[in-house]
Amino acid sequence: MPMKAKWWKVLGLAGVVGVAATGVVVARAERRRRAYTPEQIRAKLQERHAVAQGGTSRGSRTSGT
């Protein structure tokens, strides 16, 4: 039975490491997102809107008839 207990410990430790790694990735992404100034975000959104209105995006709805 000691071998079974060892596997459970290893599995538990791997789970803890996985949760910690996920937290690091989420925190890093949040810092990257918050690094933009409001002006940069506004400019990016306006650019996306202009592309969408111009119909140059991949998802543009054009009639095939």
MMTF fields as JSON, N, C-alpha, C and O atoms, coordinates in Angstrom:
{
  "mmtfVersion": "1.0.0",
  "mmtfProducer": "UNKNOWN",
  "numBonds": 259,
  "numAtoms": 260,
  "numGroups": 65,
  "numChains": 1,
  "numModels": 1,
  "chainsPerModel": [1],
  "groupsPerChain": [65],
  "chainIdList": ["A"],
  "bondAtomList": [4, 2, 8, 6, 12, 10, 16, 14, 20, 18, 24, 22, 28, 26, 32, 30, 36, 34, 40, 38, 44, 42, 48, 46, 52, 50, 56, 54, 60, 58, 64, 62, 68, 66, 72, 70, 76, 74, 80, 78, 84, 82, 88, 86, 92, 90, 96, 94, 100, 98, 104, 102, 108, 106, 112, 110, 116, 114, 120, 118, 124, 122, 128, 126, 132, 130, 136, 134, 140, 138, 144, 142, 148, 146, 152, 150, 156, 154, 160, 158, 164, 162, 168, 166, 172, 170, 176, 174, 180, 178, 184, 182, 188, 186, 192, 190, 196, 194, 200, 198, 204, 202, 208, 206, 212, 210, 216, 214, 220, 218, 224, 222, 228, 226, 232, 230, 236, 234, 240, 238, 244, 242, 248, 246, 252, 250, 256, 254],
  "bondOrderList": [1, 1, 1, 1, 1, 1, 1, 1, 1, 1, 1, 1, 1, 1, 1, 1, 1, 1, 1, 1, 1, 1, 1, 1, 1, 1, 1, 1, 1, 1, 1, 1, 1, 1, 1, 1, 1, 1, 1, 1, 1, 1, 1, 1, 1, 1, 1, 1, 1, 1, 1, 1, 1, 1, 1, 1, 1, 1, 1, 1, 1, 1, 1, 1],
  "groupList": [{"groupName": "MET", "atomNameList": ["N", "CA", "C", "O"], "elementList": ["N", "C", "C", "O"], "formalChargeList": [0, 0, 0, 0], "bondAtomList": [1, 0, 2, 1, 3, 2], "bondOrderList": [1, 1, 2], "singleLetterCode": "M", "chemCompType": "L-PEPTIDE LINKING"}, {"groupName": "PRO", "atomNameList": ["N", "CA", "C", "O"], "elementList": ["N", "C", "C", "O"], "formalChargeList": [0, 0, 0, 0], "bondAtomList": [1, 0, 2, 1, 3, 2], "bondOrderList": [1, 1, 2], "singleLetterCode": "P", "chemCompType": "L-PEPTIDE LINKING"}, {"groupName": "LYS", "atomNameList": ["N", "CA", "C", "O"], "elementList": ["N", "C", "C", "O"], "formalChargeList": [0, 0, 0, 0], "bondAtomList": [1, 0, 2, 1, 3, 2], "bondOrderList": [1, 1, 2], "singleLetterCode": "K", "chemCompType": "L-PEPTIDE LINKING"}, {"groupName": "ALA", "atomNameList": ["N", "CA", "C", "O"], "elementList": ["N", "C", "C", "O"], "formalChargeList": [0, 0, 0, 0], "bondAtomList": [1, 0, 2, 1, 3, 2], "bondOrderList": [1, 1, 2], "singleLetterCode": "A", "chemCompType": "L-PEPTIDE LINKING"}, {"groupName": "TRP", "atomNameList": ["N", "CA", "C", "O"], "elementList": ["N", "C", "C", "O"], "formalChargeList": [0, 0, 0, 0], "bondAtomList": [1, 0, 2, 1, 3, 2], "bondOrderList": [1, 1, 2], "singleLetterCode": "W", "chemCompType": "L-PEPTIDE LINKING"}, {"groupName": "VAL", "atomNameList": ["N", "CA", "C", "O"], "elementList": ["N", "C", "C", "O"], "formalChargeList": [0, 0, 0, 0], "bondAtomList": [1, 0, 2, 1, 3, 2], "bondOrderList": [1, 1, 2], "singleLetterCode": "V", "chemCompType": "L-PEPTIDE LINKING"}, {"groupName": "LEU", "atomNameList": ["N", "CA", "C", "O"], "elementList": ["N", "C", "C", "O"], "formalChargeList": [0, 0, 0, 0], "bondAtomList": [1, 0, 2, 1, 3, 2], "bondOrderList": [1, 1, 2], "singleLetterCode": "L", "chemCompType": "L-PEPTIDE LINKING"}, {"groupName": "GLY", "atomNameList": ["N", "CA", "C", "O"], "elementList": ["N", "C", "C", "O"], "formalChargeList": [0, 0, 0, 0], "bondAtomList": [1, 0, 2, 1, 3, 2], "bondOrderList": [1, 1, 2], "singleLetterCode": "G", "chemCompType": "PEPTIDE LINKING"}, {"groupName": "THR", "atomNameList": ["N", "CA", "C", "O"], "elementList": ["N", "C", "C", "O"], "formalChargeList": [0, 0, 0, 0], "bondAtomList": [1, 0, 2, 1, 3, 2], "bondOrderList": [1, 1, 2], "singleLetterCode": "T", "chemCompType": "L-PEPTIDE LINKING"}, {"groupName": "ARG", "atomNameList": ["N", "CA", "C", "O"], "elementList": ["N", "C", "C", "O"], "formalChargeList": [0, 0, 0, 0], "bondAtomList": [1, 0, 2, 1, 3, 2], "bondOrderList": [1, 1, 2], "singleLetterCode": "R", "chemCompType": "L-PEPTIDE LINKING"}, {"groupName": "GLU", "atomNameList": ["N", "CA", "C", "O"], "elementList": ["N", "C", "C", "O"], "formalChargeList": [0, 0, 0, 0], "bondAtomList": [1, 0, 2, 1, 3, 2], "bondOrderList": [1, 1, 2], "singleLetterCode": "E", "chemCompType": "L-PEPTIDE LINKING"}, {"groupName": "TYR", "atomNameList": ["N", "CA", "C", "O"], "elementList": ["N", "C", "C", "O"], "formalChargeList": [0, 0, 0, 0], "bondAtomList": [1, 0, 2, 1, 3, 2], "bondOrderList": [1, 1, 2], "singleLetterCode": "Y", "chemCompType": "L-PEPTIDE LINKING"}, {"groupName": "GLN", "atomNameList": ["N", "CA", "C", "O"], "elementList": ["N", "C", "C", "O"], "formalChargeList": [0, 0, 0, 0], "bondAtomList": [1, 0, 2, 1, 3, 2], "bondOrderList": [1, 1, 2], "singleLetterCode": "Q", "chemCompType": "L-PEPTIDE LINKING"}, {"groupName": "ILE", "atomNameList": ["N", "CA", "C", "O"], "elementList": ["N", "C", "C", "O"], "formalChargeList": [0, 0, 0, 0], "bondAtomList": [1, 0, 2, 1, 3, 2], "bondOrderList": [1, 1, 2], "singleLetterCode": "I", "chemCompType": "L-PEPTIDE LINKING"}, {"groupName": "HIS", "atomNameList": ["N", "CA", "C", "O"], "elementList": ["N", "C", "C", "O"], "formalChargeList": [0, 0, 0, 0], "bondAtomList": [1, 0, 2, 1, 3, 2], "bondOrderList": [1, 1, 2], "singleLetterCode": "H", "chemCompType": "L-PEPTIDE LINKING"}, {"groupName": "SER", "atomNameList": ["N", "CA", "C", "O"], "elementList": ["N", "C", "C", "O"], "formalChargeList": [0, 0, 0, 0], "bondAtomList": [1, 0, 2, 1, 3, 2], "bondOrderList": [1, 1, 2], "singleLetterCode": "S", "chemCompType": "L-PEPTIDE LINKING"}],
  "groupTypeList": [0, 1, 0, 2, 3, 2, 4, 4, 2, 5, 6, 7, 6, 3, 7, 5, 5, 7, 5, 3, 3, 8, 7, 5, 5, 5, 3, 9, 3, 10, 9, 9, 9, 9, 3, 11, 8, 1, 10, 12, 13, 9, 3, 2, 6, 12, 10, 9, 14, 3, 5, 3, 12, 7, 7, 8, 15, 9, 7, 15, 9, 8, 15, 7, 8],
  "groupIdList": [1, 2, 3, 4, 5, 6, 7, 8, 9, 10, 11, 12, 13, 14, 15, 16, 17, 18, 19, 20, 21, 22, 23, 24, 25, 26, 27, 28, 29, 30, 31, 32, 33, 34, 35, 36, 37, 38, 39, 40, 41, 42, 43, 44, 45, 46, 47, 48, 49, 50, 51, 52, 53, 54, 55, 56, 57, 58, 59, 60, 61, 62, 63, 64, 65],
  "secStructList": [7, 2, 2, 2, 2, 2, 2, 2, 2, 2, 2, 2, 2, 2, 2, 2, 2, 2, 2, 2, 2, 2, 2, 2, 2, 2, 2, 2, 2, 2, 2, 2, 2, 2, 6, 1, 7, 2, 2, 2, 2, 2, 2, 2, 2, 2, 2, 2, 2, 2, 2, 2, 2, 2, 6, 7, 1, 6, 6, 7, 7, 7, 7, 7, 7],
  "xCoordList": [0.79, 0.0, 0.83, 0.325, 2.066, 2.84, 3.037, 3.113, 3.119, 3.298, 2.069, 2.193, 0.871, -0.369, -0.412, -0.811, -0.002, 0.008, 0.99, 0.734, 2.083, 3.078, 2.493, 2.697, 1.763, 1.159, 0.142, 0.065, -0.644, -1.614, -0.917, -1.394, 0.202, 0.962, 1.506, 1.449, 2.027, 2.564, 1.441, 1.609, 0.308, -0.826, -1.319, -1.623, -1.395, -1.815, -0.84, -1.246, 0.446, 1.463, 1.389, 1.543, 1.152, 1.02, -0.192, -0.142, -1.27, -2.453, -2.182, -2.6, -1.489, -1.14, -0.242, -0.433, 0.722, 1.621, 0.833, 1.089, -0.115, -0.941, -1.781, -1.892, -2.367, -3.172, -2.291, -2.685, -1.114, -0.196, 0.243, 0.314, 0.536, 0.96, -0.158, 0.093, -1.388, -2.53, -2.682, -2.965, -2.494, -2.578, -1.525, -1.799, -0.338, 0.735, 0.369, 0.57, -0.161, -0.542, -1.647, -1.6, -2.635, -3.745, -3.24, -3.633, -2.383, -1.851, -1.02, -1.087, -0.243, 0.581, -0.291, -0.002, -1.349, -2.262, -2.978, -3.191, -3.344, -4.023, -3.092, -3.517, -1.841, -0.883, -0.698, -0.621, -0.625, -0.454, -1.669, -1.527, -2.867, -4.092, -4.152, -4.56, -3.756, -3.814, -2.695, -2.705, -1.745, -0.628, -1.041, -0.32, -2.208, -2.667, -3.301, -3.992, -3.061, -3.706, -5.123, -5.407, -6.009, -7.368, -7.378, -8.224, -6.448, -6.382, -6.019, -6.555, -5.102, -4.713, -5.877, -6.095, -6.613, -7.771, -8.821, -9.385, -9.088, -10.081, -9.677, -10.515, -8.414, -7.94, -8.079, -8.476, -7.753, -7.86, -9.321, -9.619, -10.223, -11.639, -12.182, -12.968, -11.765, -12.214, -11.686, -12.385, -10.462, -9.883, -10.662, -10.972, -10.971, -11.749, -13.132, -13.63, -13.747, -15.075, -15.025, -15.906, -14.004, -13.87, -13.69, -14.258, -12.914, -12.708, -14.023, -14.362, -14.753, -16.027, -17.042, -17.795, -17.072, -18.011, -17.629, -18.488, -16.337, -15.867, -16.065, -15.931, -16.38, -16.611, -15.338, -15.379, -14.197, -12.937, -12.552, -11.526, -13.365, -13.025, -13.471, -14.268, -12.952, -13.289, -14.761, -15.369, -15.329, -16.709, -17.715, -18.836, -17.364, -18.287, -19.459, -19.313, -20.625, -21.831, -22.118, -22.574, -21.856, -22.161, -23.107, -22.999, -24.016, -24.99, -24.345, -23.644, -24.587, -24.004, -24.881, -24.544, -25.995, -26.911, -26.741, -27.437],
  "yCoordList": [-1.215, 0.0, 1.278, 2.304, 1.281, 2.516, 3.066, 4.281, 2.181, 2.632, 3.396, 4.385, 2.949, 3.619, 5.029, 5.982, 5.147, 6.452, 7.394, 8.594, 6.869, 7.694, 8.264, 9.435, 7.42, 7.905, 9.002, 9.965, 8.871, 9.903, 11.22, 12.296, 11.124, 12.327, 12.993, 14.214, 12.193, 12.727, 13.367, 14.455, 12.697, 13.23, 14.542, 15.495, 14.584, 15.803, 16.949, 18.089, 16.636, 17.657, 18.188, 19.387, 17.286, 17.713, 18.619, 19.583, 18.327, 19.175, 20.564, 21.561, 20.632, 21.925, 22.73, 23.934, 22.072, 22.752, 23.259, 24.357, 22.466, 22.883, 24.107, 25.016, 24.138, 25.291, 26.532, 27.617, 26.379, 27.514, 28.037, 29.248, 27.131, 27.556, 28.285, 29.27, 27.819, 28.491, 29.897, 30.839, 30.042, 31.361, 32.312, 33.496, 31.812, 32.643, 33.115, 34.281, 32.217, 32.577, 33.619, 34.579, 33.445, 34.4, 35.763, 36.79, 35.784, 37.053, 37.761, 38.984, 37.005, 37.594, 38.207, 39.3, 37.51, 38.021, 39.276, 40.211, 39.299, 40.469, 41.68, 42.793, 41.472, 42.587, 43.111, 44.322, 42.208, 42.611, 43.411, 44.403, 42.974, 43.669, 45.053, 46.014, 45.16, 46.449, 47.397, 48.56, 46.936, 47.772, 48.792, 49.759, 48.581, 49.526, 50.747, 50.634, 51.908, 53.117, 53.168, 52.516, 53.926, 54.045, 54.559, 54.157, 55.437, 55.969, 54.869, 54.82, 53.987, 52.885, 51.921, 51.443, 51.643, 50.754, 51.382, 50.707, 52.667, 53.367, 53.364, 53.129, 53.618, 53.626, 52.248, 52.132, 51.206, 49.843, 49.485, 48.884, 49.851, 49.568, 50.335, 49.794, 51.593, 52.371, 51.781, 51.783, 51.279, 50.642, 49.376, 49.145, 48.566, 47.345, 47.677, 47.003, 48.713, 49.118, 49.589, 49.257, 50.354, 50.835, 49.672, 49.681, 48.685, 47.516, 46.755, 46.313, 46.609, 45.887, 46.636, 46.008, 47.939, 48.725, 48.731, 48.835, 48.621, 48.622, 47.288, 47.206, 46.242, 44.937, 44.232, 43.31, 44.649, 44.022, 42.906, 42.254, 42.676, 41.603, 40.263, 40.202, 39.188, 37.846, 37.538, 36.813, 38.078, 37.757, 38.717, 38.807, 39.432, 40.405, 39.69, 38.611, 40.317, 39.725, 40.373, 41.514, 39.66, 40.16, 39.187, 37.975, 39.709, 38.871, 38.209, 38.855, 36.917, 36.181, 36.196, 35.558, 36.907, 36.909, 38.117, 38.264],
  "zCoordList": [0.0, 0.0, 0.0, -0.454, 0.477, 0.469, -0.944, -1.128, -1.942, -3.319, -3.783, -4.507, -3.374, -3.76, -3.169, -3.839, -1.92, -1.263, -1.956, -2.059, -2.417, -3.103, -4.399, -4.719, -5.14, -6.388, -6.129, -6.892, -5.056, -4.733, -4.386, -4.746, -3.691, -3.352, -4.613, -4.752, -5.519, -6.777, -7.587, -8.139, -7.657, -8.407, -7.787, -8.504, -6.472, -5.782, -6.008, -6.232, -5.947, -6.177, -7.614, -7.849, -8.568, -9.965, -10.129, -10.893, -9.43, -9.48, -8.932, -9.52, -7.817, -7.216, -8.153, -8.319, -8.755, -9.698, -10.908, -11.403, -11.379, -12.508, -12.188, -13.011, -11.011, -10.595, -10.471, -10.899, -9.893, -9.746, -11.11, -11.316, -12.04, -13.376, -14.093, -14.788, -13.937, -14.549, -13.984, -14.724, -12.68, -12.054, -12.596, -12.792, -12.838, -13.386, -14.792, -15.131, -15.6, -16.978, -16.966, -17.736, -16.11, -16.03, -15.562, -16.116, -14.559, -14.051, -15.113, -15.244, -15.865, -16.917, -18.012, -18.499, -18.396, -19.42, -18.929, -19.7, -17.669, -17.102, -17.089, -17.402, -16.733, -16.755, -18.166, -18.376, -19.136, -20.528, -20.997, -21.711, -20.59, -20.989, -20.36, -21.011, -19.122, -18.434, -18.841, -18.438, -19.621, -20.031, -21.088, -21.329, -21.727, -22.74, -22.087, -21.074, -22.673, -22.191, -22.755, -23.76, -22.133, -22.678, -24.119, -24.917, -24.445, -25.814, -26.811, -27.917, -26.407, -27.288, -27.506, -28.62, -26.449, -26.565, -27.466, -28.326, -27.276, -28.087, -29.556, -30.427, -29.838, -31.223, -31.856, -33.016, -31.1, -31.617, -31.91, -32.943, -31.007, -31.225, -32.43, -33.207, -32.586, -33.734, -35.03, -36.044, -35.006, -36.189, -36.555, -37.724, -35.553, -35.806, -36.351, -37.252, -35.804, -36.256, -37.711, -38.504, -38.056, -39.425, -40.396, -41.488, -40.009, -40.864, -41.025, -42.123, -39.93, -39.988, -40.854, -41.599, -40.769, -41.566, -43.038, -43.914, -43.301, -44.683, -45.375, -46.596, -44.628, -45.218, -45.626, -46.44, -45.075, -45.45, -44.497, -44.691, -43.462, -42.524, -43.08, -44.017, -42.497, -42.962, -42.743, -43.531, -41.693, -41.357, -41.956, -41.454, -43.002, -43.564, -44.214, -44.788, -44.109, -44.666, -46.014, -46.08, -47.055, -48.389, -49.055, -48.87, -49.812, -50.49, -51.692, -52.471, -51.834, -52.946, -54.185, -55.182, -54.145, -55.3, -56.155, -57.16]
}
